Amino acid sequence: RDSLARRVAIAKRPYEKGDRVQLPKSGKIYLVSVSESGKRDLWLSQVEVTLEGGEGEGGGNGGQGGGDKPKPKSNDVSFSVTFVGQVAMNLFPGGEGLPDTLAAMVPAGVPLTALEVSAVKLGEGAAVEPDPYGVTDFSSPVGFRVTAEDGSTKEYLLAVVNAPDDFVASPPPRLLSFSSGTNAVAIDTVARTVFVETDYLADLKHLPVSFSLSENATATGLVSGETADLSRSVVLTVANDMGLIEEYRVQAGYQIPFADFDSWTSTGKTVMTGHWTVPGSSATFDTLWDNGNQYGVTLVGDIILTQRQSSGSRVYAHLETVNNVKLASGNLFTAKMNPKGVGALNMSSYKDGNELIDFGRPFAGRPSAIEFTAKYSPAGQDSCDLYVLLENRGDRNSNVGRSTAQKNYLVASAWYRSRTDHDLTPPDVESISEPDADGFRVIRLRLKYGEPLAGSPVFRSATFATSLENKNGIFNAVTRGDAYADYDVTHIRVVMASSADGNHYNGSAGSALDVDEVRLVYDP
């Protein structure tokens, strides 16, 4: 937090001239300048940005509205304050030209000159003056001005009184239980979140919900006994009869099946003398995981690039880069390898091997992060790739036969590319654990919705290409922009490779990437 107790994000590395930064909603950036002598100075920069419209094309956006246009600024001037130990709160609208009055009650005997604010709630992008966290004396009413994101303002008067000695407070508003059919439910009473984990491809927009509340409490945002859209985070507000409220954020989602890489199946497909395996079962092979092993063969036997391996009770995917006429990277992805059936000899005309792959599988969740439990042993100066893209394709499922004029939209992304498995510098990295007994680390990437973060490896890929290198290839590119952050998710692309540039047949033979699990993280 800064000196006014406002939350701030801290950059992981020094910025240089020309770097792009993500602008916070407040428009305020704290800059620490360091002189050649090592002395530091702190500057607060107030930035005003005007967004311009983009391509102006809609299409297949799940009802989110078309075109790359800036989101309208919010005019929400709502305001509420919670004190430590507060027993009641009511809002009394003011007349014309008069401020609204927030009337709070704290226990008898609590000095009104030394109150502590525990929470402040404002509309999106709004600001309030003075800062409630900096005010402690409420022995007389205190005035506040709220300025909405669009510049509109509203005045409030906050008055606090002590409760009578014989006052009997109602129980605090609490969510006591929450269920959704047979789905698993996790309630975090500290963070006040509820996560509903469903089966893969469950209809997240029509889930049954049932919950119970503390005595004399009511709820808004969800209705117990009815169905609800939990594909996105929903605010469940619980209030008691004294005007106290608690807010819980509720969301549903699911994992990608077989992403623990414990179960593998033989596809039964052969090329010359080879066959290959993928995570999953024979029933799911064509719809979830695949890899490029079908052409990792020679006339004298198999060269397995991606395979199941185990160490004790641990089962994991082993991806290794090999030289076989051309260099080939070990890889594993939620995609379909070579759905057009290009022959092995004709593959030499594909400068980008990714144009042989139909990337992405159906998915509708909105996770906040992804975790790869992995370890990497590079050869030479090689780098690995671990990444996820969430896309909106409208009603189109496959990229096979898609023209370069037909657009898929990037909803969110997170990308790790490095020569090690413990590099904290890629901008999407949230944390990397210490290695466990087998050398595996948990690499946690925070998904960035909308425009990717500056410096993301996604900009050093063909993700945003506008044309194909091979006219017969599969067009997998997506269109990016902050306007697409709110689009519905229809597909997920998870990719792991032992050589980051292996799709161009570049890398170092012997580079090995082991992945024990891929797990999606939902923070409602």
Buried (B, 14 or more C-beta within 10 A) or exposed (E): EEEEEEEEEEBEEEEEEEEEEBEBEBBBBBEEEEEEEEEEEEEEEEEEEEEEEBEEEBBBBBEBEBBBBBBEBBBBBBBBBBBEEBBBBEEEEEEEEEBBBBBBBBEEEBEBEEBEBEBBEBBEBBBBEEBBBEBEEBEEBBEBBBBBBEEBEBBBBBBBEBBEEEEEBBBBBBBEEBBBEEBEBEBEEEEBBBBBBBEBBBEBBEBBBBBEBBEEBEBEBBEBEEBBEBBBBBEBBBBBEBBBBBBBBBBBBBBBBBBBBBEBBEBEEEBEEBBBBBBBEEEBBEBBBBBBBBBBBEEEEBBBBBBBEEEEEBBBBBBBBBEEEEBBBBBBBBBBBBBEEBEEEEBEEBEBBBBBBBBBBBBBBBBBBBBBBBBBBBBEEBBBBBBBBBBBBBEBEBBEEBEEEBBBBBBBBBBBBBBEBBBEEBBBBBEBEEEEEEEBBBBBBBBBBBBBBEBBBBEEBBBEBEEBBBEEBBBBBBBBBBBBBBBBBBBBBBBBBBBBBBBBBBBBBBBBBBBBBBBBBBBB
